[in-house]
Amino acid sequence: MLVLRQLGADSFREMRWLAASLDAVFGLKVVEGTALADIEDACDHSRRQYRAESLLAKLAGEHPGHGCKVLGVAGVDLYAAGLNFVFGQADVELGIAVISLCRLRQEFYGLPADEQLFRDRALKEAVHELGHTFGLGHCPDGRCVMHFSNSLADTDWKSAAFCTSCRPRLLV
């Protein structure tokens, strides 16, 4: 089972769509868990960003149990130690991951909204981070969803699918 959890007070209309899309990719029952609205203690106000590790720790504290994967979906900008920002992060051992929708939106860059491009990006980042929770590392194939995205251009270039090398190693 895969549990999607909204992180923060924002309401995401994308959650239902993302749940259906992830069900199709992984073939698992996907449910929407309760929102984790209070994430302010993960905020670094000097950076105006939230620590991805802190959000993972919050999700770990409420993990539903063995064999279940959890994906937190945040509308805020995330970062990790030593990095300016991250699109997402995973804790492989605990089977939890978090993604940020913030930098996946064209509006973040002062551009007109593009809903289809946003959905493509969100799905790729969700599948990528969940791929880590299912035992996959980064892939050298630039078109594979498990390829590391150092920029939004990398995310846009790769597909939302696992390559022929990664798919058989997926531990679902």
OpenMM code with the backbone's topology and positions (N, CA, C; nanometers):
from openmm import Vec3, app, unit

residues = "MET LEU VAL LEU ARG GLN LEU GLY ALA ASP SER PHE ARG GLU MET ARG TRP LEU ALA ALA SER LEU ASP ALA VAL PHE GLY LEU LYS VAL VAL GLU GLY THR ALA LEU ALA ASP ILE GLU ASP ALA CYS ASP HIS SER ARG ARG GLN TYR ARG ALA GLU SER LEU LEU ALA LYS LEU ALA GLY GLU HIS PRO GLY HIS GLY CYS LYS VAL LEU GLY VAL ALA GLY VAL ASP LEU TYR ALA ALA GLY LEU ASN PHE VAL PHE GLY GLN ALA ASP VAL GLU LEU GLY ILE ALA VAL ILE SER LEU CYS ARG LEU ARG GLN GLU PHE TYR GLY LEU PRO ALA ASP GLU GLN LEU PHE ARG ASP ARG ALA LEU LYS GLU ALA VAL HIS GLU LEU GLY HIS THR PHE GLY LEU GLY HIS CYS PRO ASP GLY ARG CYS VAL MET HIS PHE SER ASN SER LEU ALA ASP THR ASP TRP LYS SER ALA ALA PHE CYS THR SER CYS ARG PRO ARG LEU LEU VAL".split()
positions = [
    Vec3(0.0846, -0.1179, 0.0000),
    Vec3(0.0000, 0.0000, 0.0000),
    Vec3(0.0891, 0.1242, 0.0000),
    Vec3(0.0401, 0.2284, -0.0647),
    Vec3(0.1084, 0.3571, -0.0719),
    Vec3(0.0150, 0.4638, -0.0173),
    Vec3(0.0655, 0.5415, 0.0779),
    Vec3(-0.0141, 0.6464, 0.1398),
    Vec3(0.0400, 0.7826, 0.0961),
    Vec3(-0.0464, 0.8656, 0.0398),
    Vec3(-0.0114, 1.0039, 0.0059),
    Vec3(-0.0575, 1.0932, 0.1195),
    Vec3(0.0317, 1.1830, 0.1631),
    Vec3(-0.0044, 1.2759, 0.2706),
    Vec3(0.0291, 1.4171, 0.2299),
    Vec3(-0.0665, 1.5031, 0.2399),
    Vec3(-0.0457, 1.6450, 0.2144),
    Vec3(0.0343, 1.7030, 0.3302),
    Vec3(0.1389, 1.7799, 0.2988),
    Vec3(0.2201, 1.8459, 0.4005),
    Vec3(0.1956, 1.9957, 0.3934),
    Vec3(0.1497, 2.0530, 0.5016),
    Vec3(0.1191, 2.1954, 0.5048),
    Vec3(-0.0298, 2.2187, 0.4952),
    Vec3(-0.0671, 2.3435, 0.5142),
    Vec3(-0.2085, 2.3793, 0.5193),
    Vec3(-0.2702, 2.3985, 0.3815),
    Vec3(-0.1875, 2.4132, 0.2785),
    Vec3(-0.2415, 2.4320, 0.1434),
    Vec3(-0.3246, 2.3113, 0.1028),
    Vec3(-0.4291, 2.3362, 0.0295),
    Vec3(-0.5116, 2.2281, -0.0232),
    Vec3(-0.4667, 2.1982, -0.1652),
    Vec3(-0.4370, 2.0730, -0.1941),
    Vec3(-0.3871, 2.0348, -0.3254),
    Vec3(-0.4941, 1.9612, -0.4037),
    Vec3(-0.5376, 2.0195, -0.5112),
    Vec3(-0.6328, 1.9510, -0.5981),
    Vec3(-0.5641, 1.8378, -0.6723),
    Vec3(-0.4297, 1.8371, -0.6693),
    Vec3(-0.3525, 1.7369, -0.7410),
    Vec3(-0.3495, 1.6011, -0.6712),
    Vec3(-0.3864, 1.5947, -0.5465),
    Vec3(-0.3692, 1.4712, -0.4698),
    Vec3(-0.4470, 1.3546, -0.5299),
    Vec3(-0.5700, 1.3755, -0.5674),
    Vec3(-0.6505, 1.2665, -0.6224),
    Vec3(-0.5936, 1.2207, -0.7566),
    Vec3(-0.5562, 1.3158, -0.8410),
    Vec3(-0.4958, 1.2828, -0.9701),
    Vec3(-0.3636, 1.2084, -0.9501),
    Vec3(-0.2814, 1.2559, -0.8574),
    Vec3(-0.1526, 1.1926, -0.8324),
    Vec3(-0.1716, 1.0509, -0.7796),
    Vec3(-0.2682, 1.0306, -0.6931),
    Vec3(-0.2972, 0.8968, -0.6402),
    Vec3(-0.3314, 0.8001, -0.7531),
    Vec3(-0.4175, 0.8423, -0.8435),
    Vec3(-0.4563, 0.7557, -0.9562),
    Vec3(-0.3379, 0.7281, -1.0476),
    Vec3(-0.2555, 0.8275, -1.0712),
    Vec3(-0.1391, 0.8112, -1.1582),
    Vec3(-0.0367, 0.7154, -1.0965),
    Vec3(-0.0145, 0.7257, -0.9667),
    Vec3(0.0821, 0.6379, -0.8999),
    Vec3(0.0304, 0.4947, -0.8919),
    Vec3(-0.0993, 0.4782, -0.8766),
    Vec3(-0.1599, 0.3453, -0.8791),
    Vec3(-0.1291, 0.2780, -1.0124),
    Vec3(-0.1405, 0.3539, -1.1217),
    Vec3(-0.1144, 0.2993, -1.2554),
    Vec3(0.0324, 0.2624, -1.2731),
    Vec3(0.1235, 0.3394, -1.2151),
    Vec3(0.2674, 0.3134, -1.2298),
    Vec3(0.3109, 0.1929, -1.1476),
    Vec3(0.2700, 0.1881, -1.0212),
    Vec3(0.3201, 0.0864, -0.9294),
    Vec3(0.2284, -0.0339, -0.9131),
    Vec3(0.1027, -0.0202, -0.9517),
    Vec3(0.0090, -0.1309, -0.9349),
    Vec3(-0.0224, -0.1597, -0.7900),
    Vec3(-0.0166, -0.0588, -0.7066),
    Vec3(-0.0446, -0.0732, -0.5637),
    Vec3(-0.1686, 0.0065, -0.5273),
    Vec3(-0.2326, -0.0330, -0.4193),
    Vec3(-0.3429, 0.0466, -0.3668),
    Vec3(-0.2837, 0.1768, -0.3131),
    Vec3(-0.3362, 0.2887, -0.3606),
    Vec3(-0.2898, 0.4205, -0.3172),
    Vec3(-0.4044, 0.4886, -0.2447),
    Vec3(-0.3778, 0.5331, -0.1230),
    Vec3(-0.4795, 0.6016, -0.0436),
    Vec3(-0.4275, 0.7380, -0.0006),
    Vec3(-0.5215, 0.8291, 0.0166),
    Vec3(-0.4861, 0.9608, 0.0686),
    Vec3(-0.4959, 0.9561, 0.2202),
    Vec3(-0.3826, 0.9776, 0.2853),
    Vec3(-0.3807, 0.9824, 0.4306),
    Vec3(-0.4198, 1.1197, 0.4799),
    Vec3(-0.4287, 1.1344, 0.6090),
    Vec3(-0.4625, 1.2648, 0.6658),
    Vec3(-0.3501, 1.3638, 0.6396),
    Vec3(-0.3883, 1.4876, 0.6232),
    Vec3(-0.2906, 1.5937, 0.6007),
    Vec3(-0.2098, 1.6174, 0.7278),
    Vec3(-0.0846, 1.6516, 0.7095),
    Vec3(0.0033, 1.6911, 0.8189),
    Vec3(0.0197, 1.8421, 0.8044),
    Vec3(-0.0738, 1.9159, 0.8635),
    Vec3(-0.0844, 2.0593, 0.8385),
    Vec3(0.0260, 2.1413, 0.9052),
    Vec3(0.0677, 2.1026, 1.0240),
    Vec3(0.1652, 2.1839, 1.0976),
    Vec3(0.3074, 2.1403, 1.0645),
    Vec3(0.3689, 2.2146, 0.9736),
    Vec3(0.5070, 2.1830, 0.9338),
    Vec3(0.6011, 2.3005, 0.9608),
    Vec3(0.5536, 2.4000, 1.0358),
    Vec3(0.6322, 2.5220, 1.0562),
    Vec3(0.7659, 2.4983, 1.1256),
    Vec3(0.7753, 2.3956, 1.2091),
    Vec3(0.9034, 2.3707, 1.2756),
    Vec3(1.0105, 2.3204, 1.1788),
    Vec3(0.9722, 2.2867, 1.0562),
    Vec3(1.0689, 2.2458, 0.9533),
    Vec3(1.1162, 2.3647, 0.8696),
    Vec3(1.0605, 2.4828, 0.8973),
    Vec3(1.0922, 2.6010, 0.8178),
    Vec3(1.2213, 2.6671, 0.8665),
    Vec3(1.3068, 2.6994, 0.7715),
    Vec3(1.4252, 2.7814, 0.7978),
    Vec3(1.3900, 2.9194, 0.7436),
    Vec3(1.3470, 3.0065, 0.8331),
    Vec3(1.2956, 3.1368, 0.7913),
    Vec3(1.4010, 3.2216, 0.7216),
    Vec3(1.5271, 3.2041, 0.7565),
    Vec3(1.6323, 3.2831, 0.6911),
    Vec3(1.6454, 3.2456, 0.5434),
    Vec3(1.6137, 3.1220, 0.5098),
    Vec3(1.6203, 3.0763, 0.3702),
    Vec3(1.4859, 3.0826, 0.2991),
    Vec3(1.3778, 3.0942, 0.3766),
    Vec3(1.2417, 3.0868, 0.3236),
    Vec3(1.2172, 2.9518, 0.2560),
    Vec3(1.2726, 2.8488, 0.3179),
    Vec3(1.2585, 2.7124, 0.2682),
    Vec3(1.2365, 2.6193, 0.3864),
    Vec3(1.1967, 2.4959, 0.3526),
    Vec3(1.1717, 2.3935, 0.4545),
    Vec3(1.2731, 2.2815, 0.4379),
    Vec3(1.3208, 2.2286, 0.5507),
    Vec3(1.4191, 2.1198, 0.5495),
    Vec3(1.3492, 1.9879, 0.5157),
    Vec3(1.3901, 1.9286, 0.4065),
    Vec3(1.3302, 1.8025, 0.3626),
    Vec3(1.3474, 1.6948, 0.4689),
    Vec3(1.4650, 1.6902, 0.5331),
    Vec3(1.4912, 1.5890, 0.6359),
    Vec3(1.3930, 1.6006, 0.7520),
    Vec3(1.3586, 1.7229, 0.7880),
    Vec3(1.2633, 1.7436, 0.8981),
    Vec3(1.1243, 1.6932, 0.8613),
    Vec3(1.0861, 1.7134, 0.7364),
    Vec3(0.9550, 1.6636, 0.6928),
    Vec3(0.9543, 1.5112, 0.6866),
    Vec3(1.0658, 1.4524, 0.6446),
    Vec3(1.0755, 1.3057, 0.6466),
    Vec3(1.0625, 1.2534, 0.7896),
    Vec3(1.1251, 1.3218, 0.8840),
    Vec3(1.1172, 1.2806, 1.0241),
    Vec3(0.9736, 1.2889, 1.0751),
    Vec3(0.9007, 1.3930, 1.0357),
    Vec3(0.7595, 1.4047, 1.0756),
    Vec3(0.6782, 1.2878, 1.0197),
    Vec3(0.7026, 1.2549, 0.8933),
    Vec3(0.6314, 1.1419, 0.8319),
    Vec3(0.6689, 1.0108, 0.9000),
    Vec3(0.7951, 0.9953, 0.9353),
    Vec3(0.8412, 0.8725, 1.0017),
    Vec3(0.7734, 0.8541, 1.1364),
    Vec3(0.7470, 0.9647, 1.2049),
    Vec3(0.6836, 0.9584, 1.3362),
    Vec3(0.5397, 0.9100, 1.3310),
    Vec3(0.4806, 0.9150, 1.2130),
    Vec3(0.3414, 0.8713, 1.1971),
    Vec3(0.3298, 0.7639, 1.0899),
    Vec3(0.4342, 0.6865, 1.0704),
    Vec3(0.4352, 0.5833, 0.9658),
    Vec3(0.3326, 0.4747, 0.9991),
    Vec3(0.2505, 0.4357, 0.8999),
    Vec3(0.1430, 0.3395, 0.9267),
    Vec3(0.1875, 0.1953, 0.9487),
    Vec3(0.3103, 0.1597, 0.9149),
    Vec3(0.3535, 0.0237, 0.9459),
    Vec3(0.4329, -0.0441, 0.8372),
    Vec3(0.4743, -0.1642, 0.8675),
    Vec3(0.5605, -0.2447, 0.7821),
    Vec3(0.5007, -0.2673, 0.6435),
    Vec3(0.5836, -0.2517, 0.5415),
    Vec3(0.5406, -0.2788, 0.4050),
    Vec3(0.4686, -0.1643, 0.3375),
    Vec3(0.4354, -0.0616, 0.4120),
    Vec3(0.3637, 0.0529, 0.3569),
    Vec3(0.4639, 0.1612, 0.3187),
    Vec3(0.4432, 0.2231, 0.2043),
    Vec3(0.5245, 0.3360, 0.1605),
    Vec3(0.4434, 0.4631, 0.1810),
    Vec3(0.5129, 0.5721, 0.2138),
    Vec3(0.4466, 0.6991, 0.2382),
    Vec3(0.5142, 0.8068, 0.1542),
    Vec3(0.4327, 0.8865, 0.0848),
    Vec3(0.4826, 1.0007, 0.0087),
    Vec3(0.4149, 1.1263, 0.0604),
    Vec3(0.4953, 1.2171, 0.1148),
    Vec3(0.4463, 1.3473, 0.1557),
    Vec3(0.4556, 1.4437, 0.0383),
    Vec3(0.3507, 1.5215, 0.0173),
    Vec3(0.3452, 1.6162, -0.0938),
    Vec3(0.3317, 1.7564, -0.0352),
    Vec3(0.4340, 1.8385, -0.0608),
    Vec3(0.4389, 1.9734, -0.0036),
    Vec3(0.4274, 2.0795, -0.1123),
    Vec3(0.3674, 2.1902, -0.0781),
    Vec3(0.3597, 2.3024, -0.1693),
    Vec3(0.4672, 2.4053, -0.1426),
    Vec3(0.5498, 2.3809, -0.0421),
    Vec3(0.6559, 2.4738, -0.0037),
    Vec3(0.7881, 2.4324, -0.0666),
    Vec3(0.8814, 2.5262, -0.0722),
    Vec3(1.0133, 2.5027, -0.1284),
    Vec3(1.0985, 2.4239, -0.0288),
    Vec3(1.1641, 2.3189, -0.0759),
    Vec3(1.2450, 2.2317, 0.0102),
    Vec3(1.3936, 2.2459, -0.0192),
    Vec3(1.4742, 2.2163, 0.0828),
    Vec3(1.6189, 2.2072, 0.0641),
    Vec3(1.6730, 2.0956, 0.1513),
    Vec3(1.7948, 2.0547, 0.1204),
    Vec3(1.8667, 1.9556, 0.2008),
    Vec3(2.0054, 2.0104, 0.2276),
    Vec3(2.0707, 1.9574, 0.3286),
    Vec3(2.2042, 2.0041, 0.3668),
    Vec3(2.2975, 2.0063, 0.2456),
    Vec3(2.3608, 2.1198, 0.2247),
    Vec3(2.4567, 2.1341, 0.1168),
    Vec3(2.3972, 2.1630, -0.0196),
    Vec3(2.2651, 2.1714, -0.0284),
    Vec3(2.1988, 2.1957, -0.1566),
    Vec3(2.1105, 2.3203, -0.1489),
    Vec3(2.1014, 2.3919, -0.2606),
    Vec3(2.0173, 2.5118, -0.2655),
    Vec3(1.8696, 2.4774, -0.2565),
    Vec3(1.8312, 2.3649, -0.3167),
    Vec3(1.6928, 2.3195, -0.3137),
    Vec3(1.6916, 2.1727, -0.3532),
    Vec3(1.5804, 2.1064, -0.3245),
    Vec3(1.5563, 1.9705, -0.3744),
    Vec3(1.4124, 1.9636, -0.4226),
    Vec3(1.3917, 1.8830, -0.5261),
    Vec3(1.2552, 1.8555, -0.5721),
    Vec3(1.1916, 1.7520, -0.4805),
    Vec3(1.2743, 1.6690, -0.4185),
    Vec3(1.2253, 1.5655, -0.3293),
    Vec3(1.3400, 1.4947, -0.2608),
    Vec3(1.3042, 1.4090, -0.1671),
    Vec3(1.4039, 1.3307, -0.0940),
    Vec3(1.3352, 1.2065, -0.0385),
    Vec3(1.4134, 1.1005, -0.0221),
    Vec3(1.3562, 0.9751, 0.0286),
    Vec3(1.4418, 0.9182, 0.1406),
    Vec3(1.3775, 0.8461, 0.2292),
    Vec3(1.4452, 0.7659, 0.3303),
    Vec3(1.4199, 0.6209, 0.2898),
    Vec3(1.5210, 0.5608, 0.2312),
    Vec3(1.5083, 0.4267, 0.1741),
    Vec3(1.4722, 0.3238, 0.2806),
    Vec3(1.5392, 0.3299, 0.3943),
    Vec3(1.5180, 0.2303, 0.4995),
    Vec3(1.3765, 0.2336, 0.5561),
    Vec3(1.3216, 0.3533, 0.5724),
    Vec3(1.1879, 0.3653, 0.6314),
    Vec3(1.0759, 0.3574, 0.5286),
    Vec3(1.1091, 0.3721, 0.3997),
    Vec3(1.0063, 0.3655, 0.2964),
    Vec3(0.9202, 0.4903, 0.2893),
    Vec3(0.9825, 0.6055, 0.3193),
    Vec3(0.9095, 0.7312, 0.3138),
    Vec3(0.9818, 0.8283, 0.2204),
    Vec3(0.9043, 0.9164, 0.1611),
    Vec3(0.9612, 1.0156, 0.0701),
    Vec3(0.8778, 1.1424, 0.0777),
    Vec3(0.9366, 1.2501, 0.0289),
    Vec3(0.8680, 1.3782, 0.0231),
    Vec3(0.9029, 1.4443, -0.1098),
    Vec3(0.8045, 1.5120, -0.1689),
    Vec3(0.8303, 1.5926, -0.2877),
    Vec3(0.7728, 1.7317, -0.2641),
    Vec3(0.8296, 1.8283, -0.3335),
    Vec3(0.7783, 1.9643, -0.3321),
    Vec3(0.7205, 1.9970, -0.4685),
    Vec3(0.6031, 2.0546, -0.4704),
    Vec3(0.5396, 2.0980, -0.5949),
    Vec3(0.5834, 2.2391, -0.6339),
    Vec3(0.6460, 2.3093, -0.5424),
    Vec3(0.6767, 2.4512, -0.5575),
    Vec3(0.7528, 2.4834, -0.6859),
    Vec3(0.8695, 2.4261, -0.7051),
    Vec3(0.9540, 2.4577, -0.8206),
    Vec3(0.9124, 2.3833, -0.9470),
    Vec3(0.8104, 2.3017, -0.9383),
    Vec3(0.7619, 2.2291, -1.0556),
    Vec3(0.6607, 2.3120, -1.1342),
    Vec3(0.6134, 2.4198, -1.0753),
    Vec3(0.5151, 2.5070, -1.1390),
    Vec3(0.5859, 2.6158, -1.2196),
    Vec3(0.5372, 2.6422, -1.3381),
    Vec3(0.5926, 2.7484, -1.4227),
    Vec3(0.5830, 2.8850, -1.3534),
    Vec3(0.4802, 2.9035, -1.2738),
    Vec3(0.4589, 3.0308, -1.2064),
    Vec3(0.5735, 3.0665, -1.1118),
    Vec3(0.6430, 2.9655, -1.0581),
    Vec3(0.7567, 2.9906, -0.9692),
    Vec3(0.8639, 3.0727, -1.0406),
    Vec3(0.8729, 3.0563, -1.1717),
    Vec3(0.9756, 3.1231, -1.2522),
    Vec3(0.9202, 3.2454, -1.3251),
    Vec3(0.7992, 3.2897, -1.2864),
    Vec3(0.7393, 3.4059, -1.3475),
    Vec3(0.6797, 3.3799, -1.4847),
    Vec3(0.6525, 3.2533, -1.5154),
    Vec3(0.5972, 3.2146, -1.6451),
    Vec3(0.4493, 3.1794, -1.6317),
    Vec3(0.3758, 3.1813, -1.7419),
    Vec3(0.2339, 3.1431, -1.7355),
    Vec3(0.2172, 2.9962, -1.6932),
    Vec3(0.1103, 2.9702, -1.6238),
    Vec3(0.0811, 2.8340, -1.5777),
    Vec3(0.0684, 2.7391, -1.6964),
    Vec3(0.1146, 2.6160, -1.6760),
    Vec3(0.1005, 2.5089, -1.7751),
    Vec3(0.0669, 2.3828, -1.6965),
    Vec3(-0.0606, 2.3535, -1.6849),
    Vec3(-0.1080, 2.2439, -1.5994),
    Vec3(-0.0530, 2.1087, -1.6422),
    Vec3(-0.0479, 2.0825, -1.7719),
    Vec3(0.0008, 1.9522, -1.8185),
    Vec3(0.1495, 1.9357, -1.7880),
    Vec3(0.2289, 2.0391, -1.8100),
    Vec3(0.3719, 2.0332, -1.7794),
    Vec3(0.3917, 2.0134, -1.6296),
    Vec3(0.3141, 2.0852, -1.5488),
    Vec3(0.3217, 2.0695, -1.4043),
    Vec3(0.2898, 1.9259, -1.3626),
    Vec3(0.1839, 1.8684, -1.4159),
    Vec3(0.1465, 1.7313, -1.3806),
    Vec3(0.2541, 1.6315, -1.4232),
    Vec3(0.3115, 1.6517, -1.5422),
    Vec3(0.4204, 1.5641, -1.5869),
    Vec3(0.5367, 1.5691, -1.4889),
    Vec3(0.5745, 1.6878, -1.4487),
    Vec3(0.6859, 1.7049, -1.3546),
    Vec3(0.6540, 1.6421, -1.2191),
    Vec3(0.5347, 1.6674, -1.1690),
    Vec3(0.4962, 1.6141, -1.0378),
    Vec3(0.4983, 1.4618, -1.0390),
    Vec3(0.4463, 1.4010, -1.1438),
    Vec3(0.4465, 1.2553, -1.1524),
    Vec3(0.5891, 1.2014, -1.1572),
    Vec3(0.6746, 1.2621, -1.2381),
    Vec3(0.8140, 1.2165, -1.2481),
    Vec3(0.8847, 1.2238, -1.1137),
    Vec3(0.8665, 1.3324, -1.0425),
    Vec3(0.9342, 1.3460, -0.9130),
    Vec3(0.8771, 1.2492, -0.8098),
    Vec3(0.7461, 1.2287, -0.8111),
    Vec3(0.6852, 1.1329, -0.7183),
    Vec3(0.7336, 0.9914, -0.7476),
    Vec3(0.7338, 0.9519, -0.8742),
    Vec3(0.7786, 0.8174, -0.9117),
    Vec3(0.9266, 0.8008, -0.8777),
    Vec3(1.0063, 0.9032, -0.9029),
    Vec3(1.1498, 0.8973, -0.8731),
    Vec3(1.1739, 0.8723, -0.7237),
    Vec3(1.1139, 0.9551, -0.6395),
    Vec3(1.1373, 0.9401, -0.4948),
    Vec3(1.0815, 0.8078, -0.4435),
    Vec3(0.9661, 0.7673, -0.4918),
    Vec3(0.9124, 0.6372, -0.4505),
    Vec3(0.9988, 0.5242, -0.5034),
    Vec3(1.0580, 0.5411, -0.6203),
    Vec3(1.1516, 0.4410, -0.6728),
    Vec3(1.2633, 0.4130, -0.5735),
    Vec3(1.3115, 0.5181, -0.5083),
    Vec3(1.4143, 0.4985, -0.4050),
    Vec3(1.3610, 0.4117, -0.2914),
    Vec3(1.2361, 0.4347, -0.2509),
    Vec3(1.1803, 0.3568, -0.1396),
    Vec3(1.1592, 0.2109, -0.1781),
    Vec3(1.1566, 0.1828, -0.3086),
    Vec3(1.1435, 0.0456, -0.3576),
    Vec3(1.2784, -0.0123, -0.3988),
    Vec3(1.3867, 0.0461, -0.3482),
    Vec3(1.5188, -0.0130, -0.3635),
    Vec3(1.6029, 0.0338, -0.4798),
    Vec3(1.5588, 0.1319, -0.5554),
    Vec3(1.6365, 0.1775, -0.6706),
    Vec3(1.7233, 0.2979, -0.6363),
    Vec3(1.8431, 0.2994, -0.6947),
    Vec3(1.9311, 0.4151, -0.6846),
    Vec3(1.9170, 0.4997, -0.8095),
    Vec3(2.0066, 0.5941, -0.8259),
    Vec3(2.0050, 0.6780, -0.9458),
    Vec3(2.0555, 0.5990, -1.0653),
    Vec3(2.0002, 0.6292, -1.1810),
    Vec3(2.0292, 0.5573, -1.3048),
    Vec3(2.1077, 0.6477, -1.4004),
    Vec3(2.2056, 0.5925, -1.4714),
    Vec3(2.2811, 0.6735, -1.5671),
    Vec3(2.2037, 0.7073, -1.6950),
    Vec3(2.0947, 0.6372, -1.7207),
    Vec3(2.0137, 0.6616, -1.8402),
    Vec3(1.9338, 0.7913, -1.8213),
    Vec3(1.9676, 0.8937, -1.8993),
    Vec3(1.9045, 1.0250, -1.8856),
    Vec3(1.7556, 1.0274, -1.9108),
    Vec3(1.6998, 0.9248, -1.9746),
    Vec3(1.5555, 0.9189, -1.9998),
    Vec3(1.4803, 0.8427, -1.8910),
    Vec3(1.5525, 0.7687, -1.8078),
    Vec3(1.4899, 0.6903, -1.7003),
    Vec3(1.4411, 0.7828, -1.5891),
    Vec3(1.3265, 0.7519, -1.5319),
    Vec3(1.2718, 0.8311, -1.4229),
    Vec3(1.3657, 0.8319, -1.3019),
    Vec3(1.4541, 0.7343, -1.2911),
    Vec3(1.5469, 0.7279, -1.1781),
    Vec3(1.6758, 0.8062, -1.2015),
    Vec3(1.6863, 0.8733, -1.3147),
    Vec3(1.8016, 0.9604, -1.3389),
    Vec3(1.7930, 1.0799, -1.2443),
    Vec3(1.9057, 1.1205, -1.1869),
    Vec3(1.9088, 1.2330, -1.0936),
    Vec3(1.8761, 1.3627, -1.1669),
    Vec3(1.7838, 1.4405, -1.1128),
    Vec3(1.7497, 1.5703, -1.1709),
    Vec3(1.8242, 1.6794, -1.0960),
    Vec3(1.9232, 1.7345, -1.1621),
    Vec3(1.9989, 1.8454, -1.1053),
    Vec3(1.9317, 1.9784, -1.1378),
    Vec3(1.8413, 1.9753, -1.2344),
    Vec3(1.7701, 2.0961, -1.2769),
    Vec3(1.6330, 2.0556, -1.3299),
    Vec3(1.5491, 2.1542, -1.3500),
    Vec3(1.4169, 2.1281, -1.4053),
    Vec3(1.4271, 2.0759, -1.5485),
    Vec3(1.5302, 2.1192, -1.6211),
    Vec3(1.5519, 2.0688, -1.7579),
    Vec3(1.5749, 1.9174, -1.7553),
    Vec3(1.6457, 1.8676, -1.6535),
    Vec3(1.6673, 1.7229, -1.6395),
    Vec3(1.5341, 1.6517, -1.6169),
    Vec3(1.4499, 1.7099, -1.5319),
    Vec3(1.3184, 1.6513, -1.5052),
    Vec3(1.2337, 1.6500, -1.6321),
    Vec3(1.2369, 1.7598, -1.7056),
    Vec3(1.1579, 1.7676, -1.8287),
    Vec3(1.2074, 1.6687, -1.9341),
    Vec3(1.3362, 1.6415, -1.9388),
    Vec3(1.3944, 1.5520, -2.0396),
    Vec3(1.3610, 1.4059, -2.0120),
    Vec3(1.3669, 1.3655, -1.8847),
    Vec3(1.3453, 1.2233, -1.8560),
    Vec3(1.1978, 1.1877, -1.8687),
    Vec3(1.1722, 1.0591, -1.8789),
    Vec3(1.0338, 1.0128, -1.8876),
    Vec3(0.9827, 0.9810, -1.7471),
    Vec3(0.8574, 0.9453, -1.7376),
    Vec3(0.7988, 0.9067, -1.6091),
    Vec3(0.8061, 0.7553, -1.5890),
    Vec3(0.8794, 0.6876, -1.6786),
    Vec3(0.8874, 0.5406, -1.6746),
    Vec3(1.0265, 0.4935, -1.6328),
    Vec3(1.0306, 0.3729, -1.5808),
    Vec3(1.1569, 0.3085, -1.5464),
    Vec3(1.2180, 0.2494, -1.6727),
    Vec3(1.3489, 0.2587, -1.6853),
    Vec3(1.4167, 0.2012, -1.8016),
    Vec3(1.4172, 0.0477, -1.7901),
    Vec3(1.4642, -0.0188, -1.8942),
    Vec3(1.4639, -0.1649, -1.8960),
    Vec3(1.5606, -0.2244, -1.7941),
    Vec3(1.6546, -0.1432, -1.7448),
    Vec3(1.7461, -0.1911, -1.6417),
    Vec3(1.6844, -0.1751, -1.5020),
    Vec3(1.6171, -0.0639, -1.4784),
    Vec3(1.5607, -0.0365, -1.3467),
    Vec3(1.4305, -0.1121, -1.3190),
    Vec3(1.3430, -0.1247, -1.4172),
    Vec3(1.2120, -0.1877, -1.3964),
    Vec3(1.2222, -0.3252, -1.3310),
    Vec3(1.3108, -0.4148, -1.3791),
    Vec3(1.3167, -0.5474, -1.3161),
    Vec3(1.3719, -0.5461, -1.1728),
    Vec3(1.4424, -0.4407, -1.1360),
    Vec3(1.5005, -0.4324, -1.0013),
    Vec3(1.4079, -0.3648, -0.9014),
    Vec3(1.2926, -0.3191, -0.9472),
    Vec3(1.1954, -0.2513, -0.8617),
    Vec3(1.1353, -0.3528, -0.7641),
    Vec3(1.1520, -0.3286, -0.6365),
    Vec3(1.1061, -0.4215, -0.5332),
    Vec3(0.9664, -0.3856, -0.4830),
    Vec3(0.8677, -0.4015, -0.5692),
    Vec3(0.7283, -0.3702, -0.5314),
    Vec3(0.6635, -0.4938, -0.4733),
] * unit.nanometer
topology = app.Topology()
chain = topology.addChain("A")
for resn in residues:
    res = topology.addResidue(resn, chain)
    for name in ("N", "CA", "C"):
        topology.addAtom(name, app.Element.getBySymbol(name[0]), res)
